[in-house]
Amino acid sequence: MLADIQLDRTDVAVAVAGASGPGLVVGNLPYGRRVDARGGLEDFDAALARTLSRAFPGWRKAFLVDDEARLARAGGTAPHRVHRLVNGGLPVVLGVWEPGR
């Protein structure tokens, strides 16, 4: 139901889960043409992994990135599934994590 969907845009370092219980965290993480220098992505990925571990235990996750190696860094663990796609002409990967696996 539409009433069960809550969309939030927030700083990854301070994100908190809603009161409705486990859900799905989805992100089209910065990459490729959207990022001039890759230097800050390691810090971003580490902050995301910490926040997911702290505030979103038991939640499903799905992240789109340009480099499969980033998936484990951003998700905190290796994803359960990886899908290779093309987004705006760029090769990308979608990592999916399932809770309890």
Summary of the structure (lengths in Angstrom):
residues: 101
radius of gyration: 13.6
end to end distance: 26.5
largest distance: 40.6
contacts: 245
relative contact order: 0.20
helix: 32%
strand: 26%
